Amino acid sequence: MDTPFFTAWFEEITDVVAVQREHLTELDAAIGDADHGANLDRGFKAVREALAAKPPASPGAALVLAGSTLIRKVGGASGPLYGTAFREMGKAVGDAPEVSPELLAEALAAALAGVQKLGSAEEGDKTMVDALAPAVRAFSQAVRDGGDAPEAAARAALEGAAATIPLTARKGRASYLGPRSAGHEDPGAASTALILEALRATGTR
């Protein structure tokens, strides 16, 4: 996976977030500030512009630029969390001109670690970690088994997001609702699943 692959991944993310903007906002309206879709839409469009304005020289540079842009452009919790995830991926990849599945597995694990450190969230807290953690495990397992790692990660993330519906939120604004947060899919987990699906879609182009 070379630099154009990662640029294409961000193009795919930007497109799918734009399409799903209202859905993400509806999810966030139930247990949050009703701005998750709008924030991510604005953020990833800014990422697209940043990558076009200053084409990165390596996959790691693309990931770091995307992460830094999200941190700078997106308010609330999603900007820092997604920004940290992509920045940590970029740092894990380093200056490598191409990223192997094994290295991408390490980068995704670094993203998860960064998100958990920043948000102090664990699986079961009803956050993006509930989609990202199983996706990271599935990706790594598929790499070891010689399977389709992006497909496995996308499926695990989607299942993880759906599994947040019955949970009571223990982190973030949704936690203020207590038991009333149950019965709603976490918007961060839903958007994480979209990002992992975009990775899968990019690999099949």
Number of C-alpha atoms within 10 A of each C-alpha: 13 15 21 15 17 22 23 18 21 24 18 22 27 23 16 17 25 19 13 18 20 17 17 26 20 18 21 21 14 17 24 20 14 17 20 28 24 17 22 26 24 19 27 26 20 19 26 19 14 17 19 11 9 10 15 19 13 21 25 28 24 26 29 23 22 29 27 20 24 28 21 14 19 23 16 12 17 21 23 21 25 26 28 26 26 27 28 25 29 27 16 21 25 17 14 16 15 16 21 14 19 13 16 22 25 18 25 25 23 23 27 25 18 21 24 18 13 14 17 12 18 17 16 16 19 32 28 30 26 29 31 30 23 22 30 28 18 24 29 25 17 19 19 13 10 10 14 16 25 27 21 23 28 28 21 24 31 23 18 28 28 18 18 27 16 15 19 20 25 19 16 15 14 22 18 14 14 13 14 15 24 19 14 20 24 31 28 26 25 25 27 24 27 21 22 26 24 24 22 21 17 19 16 9 7
